[in-house]
Amino acid sequence: MKELDYIVVGLGLAGMAFCEQLYGHDKKFIVVDSGGASASRVSGGVYNPVILKRYTLPWEAEKLMDIAVPYYKMLNKKLEIDAMRSLPVLRVFTSAEDQNNWFEAIDKPGLSRFLNRQLRKDPITGIKAPYHFGEVLETGRIDVPRLMDAYSASLLQTERLIREPFDHAQIQFIDDHVVYKNWKAKRIVFAEGYGLKKNPFFANLPLVGNKGEYVIIKAEKLVLDAALKSNFFIIPLGAKRYKVGATFNWQDKNNNPTSAARDEILNKLRKVITCDFEVIGQEAGVRPTTGDRRALLGTHPHYPHLALLNGLGTRGIMMAPYLAQMLYEYLENDQILPKTVDIMRFPKKFKKRV
Ligand SMILES: Cc1cc2nc3c(=O)[nH]c(=O)nc-3n(C[C@H](O)[C@H](O)[C@H](O)COP(=O)(O)OP(=O)(O)OC[C@H]3O[C@@H](n4cnc5c(N)ncnc54)[C@H](O)[C@@H]3O)c2cc1C
């Protein structure tokens, strides 16, 4: 039996960020990941600290940014890859009123750091924007599949990644440890994204899930080196390819691309694009979103060796490093979790034996 500090289940943005905490604190761990559906791999990869629909800041936006940006820089350096780049996010204005809303928003608390007072007036070849663009500051893009591939490879090299589905039925609680197959650990941290729905210990928590789809296009004449936001994103991928979307669907919970989403995206795209394009792909995934739009962190009230890192929602890139740090400090240094993210805000959702 191999002795560990932690078993991490799931290697998306959440699992990876928790592994980095363990790595940084010299803890012995393995990760079990099936290599199946992953919201992280289909995400747009954009980090953007402003909710552009309402011109508000997401929960703890400034702290999230201050932790996330150095974290991804550090990972790129450690893995010797170039999967992060700063990328402007430009809001397309559709009217003079839209422009006014931008200037009103700049005076809201916290927003002046992130919204540029200077409008972008240079035209973008291939985009209709008579009212110009507003630029969000401190934004960028992570090439998440590339980052995840490099991270997985480094874990495989050190024999820390087990590529198989985790079987919850094989967990045993012995003395003050958990035993899983040939491993004995102090704790298991579940970071399964929407896969949480199959976890018998935590499945009752209100992880609602929101399906998102992107269409990938190739547009030879579009000259865009920014993520463009109208009522959806156009994100440059390089080589004239762009990710367009994503949709939000609260009903459908599978990972299959649909023709309805494709039609919705293309109809919206045709309203802003003025050049030809061809569709070269489509992707779908389920965002791990909660009813109250807050993360799910903590330990199971009846099985304190089992911990949860989930509910990253629509902003997993910014959320993951901050939440992973918060969970680590809670587990190892008895720091109190904020009520807003603590799973004990749902005390009736836990059963004794599952
Ligand atoms: C279409 C779309 C666009 C998005 N765009 C952005 C964006 O631009 N910016 C942004 O910040 N966020 C974006 N998001 C949100 C972001 O992707 C998520 O918040 C984040 O990826 C969630 O990460 P996670 O690690 O919790 O889950 P996941 O990435 O889903 O990872 C969970 C992992 O656990 C594994 N797993 C699950 N169950 C088991 C099991 N029983 N055994 C073994 N392995 C298991 C899965 O295979 C997976 O690898 C987007 C999401 C979607 C769907």
PDBQT file of the ligand as one rigid body, heavy atoms in Angstrom, charges set to zero:
ROOT
HETATM    1  C1  LIG A 401     -18.257  26.352 -23.840  1.00  0.00    +0.000 C 
HETATM    2  C2  LIG A 401     -17.527  26.844 -22.624  1.00  0.00    +0.000 A 
HETATM    3  C3  LIG A 401     -16.793  28.012 -22.680  1.00  0.00    +0.000 A 
HETATM    4  C4  LIG A 401     -16.096  28.482 -21.577  1.00  0.00    +0.000 A 
HETATM    5  N1  LIG A 401     -15.310  29.575 -21.692  1.00  0.00    +0.000 NA
HETATM    6  C5  LIG A 401     -14.592  30.014 -20.638  1.00  0.00    +0.000 A 
HETATM    7  C6  LIG A 401     -13.699  31.103 -20.767  1.00  0.00    +0.000 A 
HETATM    8  O1  LIG A 401     -13.491  31.657 -21.854  1.00  0.00    +0.000 OA
HETATM    9  N2  LIG A 401     -13.027  31.530 -19.652  1.00  0.00    +0.000 N 
HETATM   10  C7  LIG A 401     -13.181  30.922 -18.436  1.00  0.00    +0.000 A 
HETATM   11  O2  LIG A 401     -12.576  31.344 -17.464  1.00  0.00    +0.000 OA
HETATM   12  N3  LIG A 401     -14.010  29.859 -18.290  1.00  0.00    +0.000 NA
HETATM   13  C8  LIG A 401     -14.714  29.393 -19.348  1.00  0.00    +0.000 A 
HETATM   14  N4  LIG A 401     -15.548  28.314 -19.217  1.00  0.00    +0.000 N 
HETATM   15  C9  LIG A 401     -15.737  27.746 -17.875  1.00  0.00    +0.000 C 
HETATM   16  C10 LIG A 401     -14.590  26.801 -17.509  1.00  0.00    +0.000 C 
HETATM   17  O3  LIG A 401     -14.323  25.989 -18.600  1.00  0.00    +0.000 OA
HETATM   18  C11 LIG A 401     -14.953  25.963 -16.273  1.00  0.00    +0.000 C 
HETATM   19  O4  LIG A 401     -15.281  26.786 -15.194  1.00  0.00    +0.000 OA
HETATM   20  C12 LIG A 401     -13.787  25.093 -15.823  1.00  0.00    +0.000 C 
HETATM   21  O5  LIG A 401     -13.185  24.488 -16.923  1.00  0.00    +0.000 OA
HETATM   22  C13 LIG A 401     -14.207  24.035 -14.838  1.00  0.00    +0.000 C 
HETATM   23  O6  LIG A 401     -13.066  23.289 -14.511  1.00  0.00    +0.000 OA
HETATM   24  P1  LIG A 401     -13.165  21.982 -13.619  1.00  0.00    +0.000 P 
HETATM   25  O7  LIG A 401     -11.771  21.512 -13.409  1.00  0.00    +0.000 OA
HETATM   26  O8  LIG A 401     -14.005  22.230 -12.422  1.00  0.00    +0.000 OA
HETATM   27  O9  LIG A 401     -13.991  20.933 -14.518  1.00  0.00    +0.000 OA
HETATM   28  P2  LIG A 401     -13.552  20.135 -15.811  1.00  0.00    +0.000 P 
HETATM   29  O10 LIG A 401     -12.706  20.937 -16.688  1.00  0.00    +0.000 OA
HETATM   30  O11 LIG A 401     -14.806  19.571 -16.401  1.00  0.00    +0.000 OA
HETATM   31  O12 LIG A 401     -12.630  18.969 -15.264  1.00  0.00    +0.000 OA
HETATM   32  C14 LIG A 401     -13.128  17.854 -14.573  1.00  0.00    +0.000 C 
HETATM   33  C15 LIG A 401     -12.221  16.671 -14.883  1.00  0.00    +0.000 C 
HETATM   34  O13 LIG A 401     -12.604  15.586 -14.035  1.00  0.00    +0.000 OA
HETATM   35  C16 LIG A 401     -12.695  14.410 -14.802  1.00  0.00    +0.000 C 
HETATM   36  N5  LIG A 401     -13.613  13.514 -14.100  1.00  0.00    +0.000 N 
HETATM   37  C17 LIG A 401     -14.919  13.748 -13.766  1.00  0.00    +0.000 A 
HETATM   38  N6  LIG A 401     -15.415  12.693 -13.114  1.00  0.00    +0.000 NA
HETATM   39  C18 LIG A 401     -14.416  11.782 -13.013  1.00  0.00    +0.000 A 
HETATM   40  C19 LIG A 401     -14.306  10.470 -12.434  1.00  0.00    +0.000 A 
HETATM   41  N7  LIG A 401     -15.327   9.870 -11.795  1.00  0.00    +0.000 N 
HETATM   42  N8  LIG A 401     -13.133   9.807 -12.563  1.00  0.00    +0.000 NA
HETATM   43  C20 LIG A 401     -12.067  10.384 -13.171  1.00  0.00    +0.000 A 
HETATM   44  N9  LIG A 401     -12.113  11.607 -13.733  1.00  0.00    +0.000 NA
HETATM   45  C21 LIG A 401     -13.273  12.288 -13.644  1.00  0.00    +0.000 A 
HETATM   46  C22 LIG A 401     -13.181  14.896 -16.168  1.00  0.00    +0.000 C 
HETATM   47  O14 LIG A 401     -12.915  13.957 -17.179  1.00  0.00    +0.000 OA
HETATM   48  C23 LIG A 401     -12.367  16.179 -16.315  1.00  0.00    +0.000 C 
HETATM   49  O15 LIG A 401     -11.102  15.902 -16.857  1.00  0.00    +0.000 OA
HETATM   50  C24 LIG A 401     -16.198  27.786 -20.332  1.00  0.00    +0.000 A 
HETATM   51  C25 LIG A 401     -16.923  26.599 -20.270  1.00  0.00    +0.000 A 
HETATM   52  C26 LIG A 401     -17.574  26.119 -21.398  1.00  0.00    +0.000 A 
HETATM   53  C27 LIG A 401     -18.317  24.803 -21.312  1.00  0.00    +0.000 C 
ENDROOT
TORSDOF 0
